[in-house]
Amino acid sequence: MKKLMFTLMTGLLAVVLAACGGNEESKEAKNDDKAKQEETDYQKEQQKKMEETQKKLKAQQIDEKITVAIVNDKEILGSDYNNALASIQGQMQQMGQDPTSKEAAELVKNQTIDSLVVQTLLLQDLDKKSYKASDEDVKKQLDELKKQFKTEKEFEEAVEQSGMDIKTLESKIADDLKLKQYFDKEMPAGKITDEEIQKTYDQFAEQSKSAGQEVPKLEEVKPQIEQSLQQQKQQEKLAQHVEKLKKNAKIDIKI
C-alpha cells in the first residue's frame, strides 16, 4: 500500500514538472522527456532506499520460536519480541531517528526487551488482582480498528502483515483494556492544584517569549496543562510501581 501511494505521488510530480517546460514544441518535448527520466530515476532511488531500510529493519528480528526471556513463570517468545521491535523501530523513525544504525541497534534491542518485561510484569500483577475486559468492550475496540480500513479484506491483510491473527489481536486488545483499568485505579494521578498549573504556565510563557512566540492566556491552555501534569504524575507512579515489581520478580533474559 505504501509503495502504491509513493508511485502515485511521484507520478503527479512528473506531470507538474512536464507542465513547467518551455513554449516551443520541441523544447517542451525534450523537457518532458527529461522530467520523466528524472522522476523515474528519483523513484528508483527512493524505492531502493526503502527496500534497503526494510531489509535492515528485518535483519534486527529474531527467530519467532526462541525464548527471549522468562519473567517469573512466563516465557516471552521471539514472535512477541518482533512485534514489540517493529513498534519501537516505527517510533524512532517518526522522531527522525535511524533504528538501523550501529549506535541504535543495541539501544533498540534493550528497549524492546525492557518493554516486554515491563508489560509482562504489569499483566501478571493485574491478573492477580482480577481485572477483566468484557467481550463487548473488546468487540467495540476491534470495530473501531476496522473503521480505519476500507474493506474487511484490507483489515485482515493488515493483521496478517503484523504477524498476528484475529484471536491474537483480540487478546492484545483485552490486555490494553485491562491495563487502562489497572492504571486508572492503581496509579491515579490525583488532583492537580492551581499552583502547579500556574507554575507550569509561567515556565511555558517564559519559553514562548524567549522564542518570540505569542503567549496564550492561561484560561486557553489550562485544560491541556492539567492533562499533561496528570499524565506526568501517572508516569512517575508507574515507574515507581514497575521498579517494585522488578525487585520482587525473577527475570531471566535469554538473548
C-alpha positions in Angstrom: 0.0 0.0 0.0 2.8 2.4 0.9 4.6 1.6 -2.4 1.5 2.3 -4.4 0.9 5.7 -2.7 4.6 6.6 -3.4 4.2 5.8 -7.1 1.1 7.9 -7.4 2.7 10.9 -5.7 5.8 10.8 -7.8 3.7 10.3 -10.9 1.9 13.6 -10.0 5.3 15.2 -9.6 6.2 14.2 -13.1 3.1 15.8 -14.5 3.9 19.1 -12.7 7.5 19.1 -14.0 6.3 18.4 -17.5 3.8 21.3 -17.3 6.7 23.7 -16.4 8.5 23.3 -19.8 9.2 25.9 -22.5 6.7 27.2 -25.1 8.4 25.7 -28.1 7.0 22.2 -29.0 10.5 20.6 -29.5 11.8 22.2 -26.3 8.7 21.1 -24.4 9.0 17.5 -25.6 12.7 17.4 -24.6 11.9 18.9 -21.2 9.0 16.5 -20.8 11.3 13.5 -21.5 13.9 14.9 -19.2 11.4 15.4 -16.4 10.1 11.8 -16.8 13.6 10.4 -16.7 14.4 12.4 -13.6 11.2 11.2 -12.0 11.9 7.6 -12.9 15.5 7.9 -11.6 14.3 9.5 -8.4 11.6 6.9 -7.9 14.0 4.1 -8.4 16.5 5.7 -5.9 13.8 6.1 -3.3 12.4 2.6 -3.9 16.0 1.2 -3.4 16.4 3.2 -0.2 13.1 1.9 1.1 14.0 -1.7 0.3 17.4 -1.3 2.0 15.8 0.2 5.1 13.2 -2.6 5.3 16.0 -5.1 4.9 17.9 -3.6 7.7 14.8 -3.4 9.9 14.0 -7.0 9.2 17.6 -8.1 10.0 17.1 -7.0 13.6 14.3 -9.6 14.0 14.9 -12.9 15.6 13.6 -16.5 15.4 9.9 -16.3 16.4 10.1 -19.6 18.3 13.1 -18.9 20.6 12.7 -17.8 24.2 13.7 -14.2 24.7 13.2 -14.0 28.4 11.4 -15.7 31.3 9.5 -13.4 33.7 8.6 -15.4 36.8 6.9 -18.4 35.0 6.0 -16.6 31.8 8.0 -17.2 28.6 8.5 -14.3 26.2 8.9 -15.6 22.6 10.7 -14.3 19.6 7.3 -13.5 18.0 6.5 -11.2 20.9 9.9 -9.6 20.5 9.5 -9.0 16.8 6.1 -7.3 17.3 7.5 -5.0 20.0 10.6 -4.3 18.0 8.6 -3.1 15.0 6.7 -0.7 17.2 9.9 0.8 18.7 11.5 1.0 15.2 8.4 2.9 14.0 8.5 5.3 16.9 12.2 6.1 16.3 11.6 6.7 12.6 8.7 9.1 13.4 11.1 11.1 15.6 13.6 11.2 12.7 16.0 8.7 14.2 17.5 5.7 12.4 16.9 2.5 14.3 19.1 0.5 11.9 22.4 2.4 12.7 25.1 0.6 14.7 24.7 3.1 17.5 20.9 2.4 17.7 21.0 -1.4 17.3 21.8 -2.2 21.0 19.6 0.5 22.3 16.6 -0.8 20.2 17.3 -4.3 21.5 17.4 -3.2 25.1 14.3 -1.1 24.8 12.4 -3.9 23.2 13.3 -6.4 25.9 12.6 -4.0 28.7 9.2 -3.0 27.3 8.3 -6.7 27.1 9.4 -7.4 30.6 7.5 -4.4 32.0 4.4 -5.4 30.1 4.6 -8.9 31.3 5.0 -7.8 34.9 2.1 -5.5 34.8 -0.2 -8.1 33.2 0.8 -10.6 35.8 0.0 -8.1 38.6 -3.3 -7.1 37.2 -4.3 -10.8 36.6 -3.6 -11.4 40.3 -6.0 -8.5 41.1 -8.7 -9.9 38.8 -9.0 -7.1 36.3 -11.3 -8.1 33.4 -12.1 -6.9 29.9 -15.6 -7.8 28.6 -16.2 -9.4 25.2 -18.4 -6.4 24.4 -15.7 -3.9 25.1 -13.1 -6.0 23.1 -15.5 -6.1 20.1 -16.1 -2.4 20.3 -12.4 -1.7 20.1 -12.0 -4.2 17.3 -14.8 -2.5 15.3 -13.0 0.9 15.8 -9.8 -0.6 14.3 -11.8 -2.0 11.3 -13.1 1.5 10.5 -9.6 2.6 9.6 -9.7 0.3 6.6 -12.0 0.5 3.5 -12.8 -3.2 3.4 -12.8 -6.3 5.7 -10.2 -7.8 3.4 -7.8 -4.9 3.8 -8.2 -5.1 7.6 -7.4 -8.9 7.6 -4.4 -8.4 5.4 -3.0 -5.7 7.8 -3.5 -8.0 10.7 -1.7 -10.8 8.8 1.2 -8.5 7.9 1.6 -7.5 11.5 2.3 -11.2 12.3 -0.9 -11.8 14.2 -4.3 -13.5 13.7 -7.6 -12.1 14.8 -7.6 -14.1 18.0 -4.2 -12.8 19.0 -5.3 -9.2 18.2 -8.4 -9.6 20.4 -6.2 -10.9 23.2 -3.9 -7.8 22.9 -7.0 -5.5 22.8 -8.2 -7.2 26.0 -4.8 -6.7 27.6 -4.8 -3.0 26.7 -8.3 -2.5 28.2 -7.3 -4.3 31.4 -4.1 -2.2 31.6 -6.2 1.0 31.4 -8.4 -0.1 34.2 -5.3 -1.0 36.2 -3.6 2.3 35.6 -6.7 4.4 36.5 -7.3 2.5 39.7 -3.8 1.6 40.9 -2.0 4.7 39.8 -4.4 7.6 39.8 -2.8 11.0 39.0 -4.7 12.7 41.8 -5.8 16.3 41.9 -3.7 18.9 40.1 -3.5 22.1 42.1 -3.9 25.7 40.7 -0.4 26.4 42.0 1.1 23.5 39.9 -0.8 24.7 36.8 0.3 28.3 37.3 4.0 27.3 37.7 3.9 25.2 34.5 2.1 28.0 32.7 4.8 30.5 33.8 7.6 28.2 32.5 5.7 27.8 29.2 5.2 31.5 28.9 8.8 32.3 29.5 10.0 29.8 26.9 7.5 31.2 24.4 8.6 34.8 24.9 12.3 33.7 24.6 11.4 32.1 21.2 9.5 35.3 20.1 6.2 33.4 20.1 2.8 34.8 21.2 1.8 33.6 24.7 -1.8 32.4 25.0 -3.9 33.3 28.1 -3.8 30.8 31.0 -7.6 30.1 30.5 -7.0 29.0 26.9 -4.3 26.4 27.8 -5.3 25.4 31.3 -7.1 22.1 30.3 -4.0 21.0 28.3 -1.6 21.8 31.1 -3.8 19.9 33.6 -3.9 16.9 31.4 -0.2 17.0 30.8 0.5 17.2 34.6 -1.8 14.3 35.3 0.0 12.1 32.7 3.3 13.1 34.1 2.3 12.2 37.7 0.8 8.9 36.5 4.0 8.1 34.6 6.1 8.8 37.7 3.9 6.5 39.8 4.1 3.8 37.1 7.9 4.0 37.1 8.0 3.5 40.8 5.5 0.7 40.7 7.4 -1.1 37.9 10.7 -0.9 40.0 8.9 -2.6 42.9 7.6 -5.3 40.6 11.1 -5.9 39.1 12.6 -6.2 42.6 10.2 -8.9 43.6 10.3 -10.8 40.3 12.5 -13.5 38.8 13.7 -12.2 35.4 15.9 -14.3 33.1 17.0 -12.6 29.9 18.0 -15.2 27.3 19.3 -13.1 24.4 
